[in-house]
Amino acid sequence: MYIVSMQAIKKKGRGKMFCNQCEQAARGTGCEKLGVCGKDEDIQSLQDTLLYGLKGIAAYAYHARELGARSEEVDAFMHEALFKTLTNVSFDLKQHLAYVLKCGEMNLKIMELLDQAHTDRFGNPTPTEVDTGTRAGPGIVVTGHDLLTLYELLEQAEGTGINIYTHGEMLPAHGYPELRKFKHLAGNYGGAWQEQRKEFQAFSGPILVTTNCVMIPQSNTYLERLYTCDIAGVSGAAHIENHDFSAIIEQAKKLPPLPEAPGKKIMTGFHHTAILGLADKIVGLVKSGKIKRFFLIGGCDGAKPGRNYYTEFAERVPMDCIILTVACGKYRFNKLDFGNIEGVPRLLDLGQCNNAYSGIQVALALAKAFNCGVNELPLFFVLSWYEQKAVAILLTLLHLGIKGIRLGPTMPAFITPNVFKVLKEAYDLKPITTPEADLKEMLK
């Protein structure tokens, strides 16, 4: 509906959209003054940004509702934003920018709600070592984000001799006590979502997709072993209804077993409750000069060239610094050995993309401990984006007034130069350049 209405307005205005608040608009030449009316493409830029942010909120809200949690305030905002902004013909740029930042505020609320729902159901995550190899025997690999689906599969597969492996954003599941208690939760197989075609072809058992971070399989590969559930769907794949996993369990028994192949151990489960349990030690190490800086390197990953920036950046971070990471961007470097600073691991995996809430809580706790604002901390944000959830998280950080965020590998195509100029001036938002140059500036 939104696309059709925008096209109709464009056609009526001979391809241009202007407000009626200034002489330039009346003459049909457009207005350069951002904050009053703005060019049509700048309004569309903010509308697109808001739409991606709302999609991110909707994804978090869906998982929260599965666990019996919902926010009437967030629901009301989404209806209001869609109606008043995406159907607004006044093209007031200030209003659109306000809704974009309000979207960040609502995303913070829904991430908090989802975090609470997860911990109420599965317990507070704790630091956990996870094997990336395979056990001998039949197996099922689960990808996506849905912890409740994983829990119910684990319950139904218990006692069948089938091992269950996580993939992608399901890795943090190992940190939750109520999931980790299942002995057949065998480990984490593979890496980020964009590696699925290669990794799933090599996996001999069935694959369960729980959310839309899925690569469509090439013909004659593993489609006959691919299952979806809930809101996920792949043409040609079997779809599981009502979380009855009997079909995928039966197929797993018949398919060739996986070999015994131990892999590298990686850590996850550094939820903010776990990190705050180390707060006194971390504060002491900062005050003694043994920890100099914190870098949050995270976000959504993808296959586009240029994302090796994040690996190179992490490798160059000095040994007296801590790296926090969140979402699937961590697969660029989470198998590297970063060591520790007097027992505190230098790489702290906060969890899934929704666990960006943990990163925010850690930042706020550090600011409180040192009696300063977040922007005064030796804390730097280096983020990768890939639409929807990543956009929603970025808007949350801007809502909180966090400045100096570096974003890459490229700026979103829907952010116009004028809108980026506003964000740069207000929040010092900047695109990444090179790991060497960016790190040099941060270490000044």
HELIX and SHEET records of a PDB file:
HELIX    1   1 TYR A    2  LYS A   12  1                                  11    
HELIX    2   2 GLU A   23  ARG A   27  1                                   5    
HELIX    3   3 ASP A   40  GLU A   66  1                                  27    
HELIX    4   4 GLU A   72  LYS A   84  1                                  13    
HELIX    5   5 LEU A   93  PHE A  122  1                                  30    
HELIX    6   6 LEU A  147  ALA A  157  1                                  11    
HELIX    7   7 GLY A  168  GLY A  175  5                                   8    
HELIX    8   8 PRO A  177  ARG A  180  1                                   4    
HELIX    9   9 TRP A  193  GLU A  195  5                                   3    
HELIX   10  10 GLN A  196  ALA A  202  1                                   7    
HELIX   11  11 LEU A  223  ARG A  225  5                                   3    
HELIX   12  12 SER A  246  LYS A  254  1                                   9    
HELIX   13  13 HIS A  272  LEU A  276  1                                   5    
HELIX   14  14 ALA A  279  LYS A  287  1                                   9    
HELIX   15  15 ASN A  308  ARG A  316  1                                   9    
HELIX   16  16 CYS A  328  ARG A  332  5                                   5    
HELIX   17  17 CYS A  353  ASN A  355  5                                   3    
HELIX   18  18 ALA A  356  ALA A  369  1                                  14    
HELIX   19  19 VAL A  374  GLU A  376  5                                   3    
HELIX   20  20 LYS A  389  HIS A  399  1                                  11    
HELIX   21  21 PRO A  417  TYR A  427  1                                  11    
HELIX   22  22 PRO A  435  MET A  442  1                                   8    
SHEET    1   A 2 THR A 128  ASP A 131  0                                        
SHEET    2   A 2 LYS A 265  THR A 268 -1                                        
SHEET    1   B 6 LEU A 185  ASN A 188  0                                        
SHEET    2   B 6 ASN A 163  THR A 166  1                                        
SHEET    3   B 6 GLY A 139  THR A 143  1                                        
SHEET    4   B 6 ILE A 207  VAL A 209  1                                        
SHEET    5   B 6 LEU A 226  CYS A 229  1                                        
SHEET    6   B 6 ALA A 238  ILE A 240  1                                        
SHEET    1   C 6 LEU A 347  GLY A 351  0                                        
SHEET    2   C 6 CYS A 321  VAL A 326  1                                        
SHEET    3   C 6 ARG A 293  GLY A 299  1                                        
SHEET    4   C 6 LEU A 379  SER A 384  1                                        
SHEET    5   C 6 ARG A 406  GLY A 408  1                                        
SHEET    6   C 6 LYS A 430  PRO A 431  1                                        
SHEET    1   D 2 ASN A 340  ILE A 341  0                                        
SHEET    2   D 2 VAL A 344  PRO A 345 -1                                        
END                                                                             
